[in-house]
Amino acid sequence: MLKSIQTAIEQLQTPEWAVLYVFCTICIFRIFYQVCFTGRVFRKKPEFDGGVLPLSLILTLRNEEDNIRKYLPTVLEAKKSGFELIAVDDFSADNSMALLGSLKEKYSHLKISALNQETWHSVKMAQNIAIKAARYDWVMVIPPSICKFDPEWLQVISSYMNNDVDVIVNYSNVQHTGSFFNMLYRVENFFQQIKSAGYIVVGLPFVVSEENIAFRKIKYYDSGGYRHKVGEPYANLELLINTFIRKKSTRILFSGKTKILRDEVIDASEFFDLLKKEIRIRKHLKKSKKIMPAIEEFTECIFLPFMAGIYFLIPPLLPVLLFLLFLIILTKLFIIKKAIKRLNESKLLLSSLTYALFMPCLKLGYRFYYNHYILKKRCKSKR
């Protein structure tokens, strides 16, 4: 086998050498990225500060009667001294406001406000109202469907707040139901968040989710609020956090103690909305933060097709190609396993590895399709 490989290498022509060099460069980049970006997130746990600062939880909702009844009392009873929950009703047509009113009688740290009419971009307006009403310096968005969290969830997050920190990034996802699109959504959400955490640790910080992320309220005002971003349909506070998030002043608390899960029915539209949201968020990033994700995404997509092409071009190199593939899969599997263990997401191991190998090409294709659709839509509107 070694002799056939040596003979094949000796007979390579200049174009074949060029292709082989490019493939080796892609392999080296893939391993470098996995170890030095995503891998660094789970290499060590953040140091515990020990202080506890008050926190304002922000909840915007519309027609969430069932979720309020089932889950909000548990949040209000969470172990954390000195927190408040500000709920802003977004013109609900059900009994959401009535339920909030009854809960307020029992829980003094619950504040209620409401939008009194149907408006465009109402979620952003409701968040603005909630942030202005927040009494404390730190705020954090939670979803109405929050259903699972550790009893010490808020205590742990608050203990990492200090004067040197502006943003605390935590993990969130939907709970496992076993349906196909639920699995796709959970795995995609998992990869989006651990990838963005990888970019934070290397100094190219951005977030892809606003939920369960604590930040200083003053940063919202310093960034100018939504202003020109009010018309963005798929993202909200992520757009503002990405304008002031910095590596040195950000803590990543990816652990089972700080994660939250949502109780939501996930179908195809929810999954594709998640893909669209990431596309739109990356559109708003600075150019310096767009380059590396684009390179990473491109090299991830072309790796398998490139390897197949080299096999058909130089068949004797198959053992070498399989070794490189095994090395990359092993590295990815090691990091995924560490992430899943840290986040206590045991049901994601096999599905996440399969997804990581085969979905990047489909995602890139969908990105081109969606961007073309938006461009075509803009051209029609100008006519």
N, C-alpha and C positions, 0 to 999 in steps of 0.2 A: 504493500500500500504506500509506504513512504517513498519507494523508488518510483512508482507511477506519478506521485505528486511532484517529486523532484523533476522528473522528465517533463511533465506538463508545464512546470514553471520555467524550465530552461527553454521551452519552445514558444513561450509567450512573445507576441509581437507588441510594438509600442502602444497601439490602441487598447490591447487587452491589459497591458500593465496599467494604463491610465484608469481603466474601469476598476481594476483590482485596488488601486490606490484610493480611489474615491470610496469604494465599499469599506475598506479598512478604516478610513477617516470617519465614515458614518458610524461604524461599530465603536470606535474609540469615543466619539462624541456621545453616543447613546449610554455607554457605561459611565462616562464622566458626568453626564447630566443626572443619571439616576443616583449616583453616589454623592455628588457634591451639591445637588439641589434638593430633591425630594428626600434622599437618604439622611441629610443633615437635620431635618425636622425631627426625626425620631431617634437621633443619636444619643441625646441626653435630655433629661427633664429640666424645665426651668427652675431656678432656685426660688425657694419659698420666702416671701418677704415678711409675712407675719402680721401686717397691719390689716385693718378692716375699715374701708371707707363706704359711706352710704351710696346707694345706687338707685337711679330712677329707671324702672322698666316701662317701655313704651309699647302699647298694644293698639293697633288700628284694626277695625273690624267692620264688616258689613254682612248682615244676615247670618250671624254666627251663634244663634240661639243654642243649638245643641252643644257646640264646643264650650260655650260659656258655662252651661249647666254641668257638663261632665268634667272639665279640666281647670277652669279658672280658680275655683276654691282651693285646689291643691297647690297652685302657684302662690296664691295669697298666703298659704300656710307654710311656705318653704322656710327652712331654717336660715334666717338671716336677720339680724337686728338692723333697723334703720334703713329699710328699703321701702319704696313706694311704687305703685303701679298706676300708670296713667292710661286710661282706656278712652279712645276717641272713636265714637260711632260714626261711620261713614254712610249716613242716611239709610239706615236699615229699614226694611219693610216688615220685619218679624218682631218678636218680643225681646230682642237683644237689649234695648235700653231699659226695659222693665226689669230684666234679670240683673243688669248691672246696678240698677237702683237698689234692688233688694240686697245684693251683696255689699253695697256700700254701707248699709245699715249695720252690718256685722263686722266689716273690715275697714277700720278708719284710715288705713294707708292706701286705700283705693280712691283714685280721683277719676271723675267722669266728665267728658266733654263730647260735643257732637257737631257735625256739619248739618245745617238745617235745610239744605237743598242739594239737589243733584248738580254736581260740578265736574268739569274736566280735570283730570289728573288729581282726583280727590285723595288718593293715598298720600301723595306728597304734601298736600295741604293739611291733611289730618296729622301727619308726622310733624309738620311745622308747628301746629297747635300744641301737640304733646311735648315737644322739646321746649317750647316757650313756657309751658306750664310746669316743667320739671323743676323741682326744688333743689336737687343735688347737682354736683359738678359732673358726675358720670351718668351716662344714659346708655340703654341697651334695648334693642328691638327684640321682641319675642312674638311668635306667631299665635293666632287664636287657637290653632289646633295642637298646641304643645301638649303632649300626652305622657312623655317619659323623661325623667331627669333624676339625677342623684339627689338625695336629701340635702347634701352639702353643696349643691351646684352653685348657688349664689354666694355662699360663704367663701368657697375656694376662689371664685373669680374676683371677689372684692378684696381678698387678701393679697392679690398681686397689683392692686392699684396703688401708685405712689406718684410723687412729683416728677419722676423721670420717665413716666410712661404716658402715652397718649391713646393707644389703641391696644385692646386685648382681644385676640382672635380665638374663637372657640368653634367647635365642630357642631354641625346640625345636619339632620337628614330626616327622611320619612321612615316610619317603622316598617318592618318586613311583613308582607302579606302573602308572598309566594306567587303573585301574578307576574306575567311576563314583563309588562311595562313598569311595574313596581320594581322589579329586579334591575331593569335597564336604568331607571331613574336613580335608584340608590347607588349603583356602581358609578354612573356618570357624575353624580353629586359628590361621591367619595373622591374620585380622581380630580375633579375640579378644585376641591378644597385643599387636598394635600399638595397639588401642583402649585397653587397660589401661595401656600405656606412655604414651599421650596423657593419661590422667587422672593419672598420676604426675607428669608435668612441670608440670601446672597446680595441683597441690596437693590432688588428690582421689585419693590413691594406693590401688591394690589390684592384686593379681595373680590370674590365672586358672589358673596352672599352677605346680606345685611343682618341676618338673624343671628342672635347669640354672639354678637360682637359689641363689646363695651368700648365707648370712647368718650373723651372729654367733650362736654357740651360746648365749651368755648370754641372748639375747633369747627363746629358747625357754623357758628357766626363768622369766624375768621375766614372761612372758605366762601362766604357770601351767600350761603343757602343755595337753593336750587337754581334760581335765576334762569340762565340760558339752558339749563338741563331739565326744566319742568316738563318739556314735551316728550322726553324719552319714555317709551311705553313699557319696556321690559326690566328696567332697573330703577332703584330709588336711592337709598342712602349709600349704596355701594359707590355711586358716582362721586359723592362728596368725600367719603372716606378715602378714596383713591387719590384725592388731591392733597391730602395732608398726611397720609400714612408714611412713616419712615422706619427704616430697619432698626435704628438705635432706640426708638421710643415705642416699639411694638413688642408685645409678648404673645407667643403662640402657646396656648394651653390646650393642646390636643390630648385629651384623656377621657376615660369613661366617666370621671367625676364632673367634667364641665360640659359634656355633650348634651344635646337635647334631641328628641325625636318628635315628629309630627304625625298625627293621625289623619291621613288624607288618602282619598281614592285617586290612584294614578292611572291615567289612560294615555293614549298616544299623543294627544294634544299637550298634556302636561310635560311629557318627556321632550317633545320638540320645542316647547316654550323654554325649557331649561337650556337647550342648545342655543336658542336664539338669544337668551339672556346673556350667556357668556360671550357670544359674538358681539352684542351691542356694548357690553362693558368694555371689551378690549378695543372697540372703536374709539372710545373716549379716553384711552390711555395716551400718555405722551409717547412720541416716536421711540424714545430710548427704551421704553418698557415694552414696546411691541415687537422689537426685533428678535429677542431671544425666544419668546413663545412661538413666533412664526417659524424660526429655524428648528426648534424642538418638534413642533407639529409636523413639519415637512419631512425631517429625517425619520421620524417615527413611521410616517406613511410609506415612504419609499424603501424602507429596509427590506421587507419580505419580497416585494417585486424585484428589487435589485439583486437580492440573493438568488432568486429563481433565474434571473437573466444570466448571472455568472455561471450557474450550474449548466444551463444549456450551451453557454459559450465555452466553458472549460469543465466538462464532466468529472475529470479526475480530482478536482478540488472539492468534491462533495463532502468528504470527511472534515476538511478544514471549515467549510461553511456550516456544517452541522455543529461543530465545536463552538464556533462563534455564536450561533443561534442559542445553543445550550447555555453559554456563558451569560448572554444578555437576559435570557429567561430566568436563569438562576438568580441573577442580581435583582431583577424586577420582583421575583417571587419573595426574596429575602426582605426587601423593603416593604412590599405589600403585607407580608406576614407580620412585620414589626408594627406597621401602621394599624392593622386590624386588631392586634393584641392591645396596643395602647388605647385604641378607641372602643374596645370591647364590641367589635362588629364581626363576630365569628361567622356569620352566614354569608360573608362577602368573598371569602378566599378563592374558591374555584371560579365563581362567576366573574370576579374582578380580573383574574389572570387571563381568562378567555377573552373578556372584553378588551383588555389592554393590548392583546395581540391582533385582534381582527377589526375593532371598531374605528381606529384612527383614520383609515382610508375613507370609510363611509362618512365620518364626521367632516373630513376635509371636503368631500364631495358635497355634503349638505351645506357647508359654509359657502362654497362657490355658488351653489344654487340659490341660497338665501340672499347673498349679496347681489346677484344678478336680478333676482326678483325685486329687491328694493330699488335698484338702479332703474329698472324698467318702469316701476311704479312712479318714480320721480319724474322720469321723462314724459310719461303720460299726463301727469298733473301740470306740467309746464306748457302743454299744448293748448 
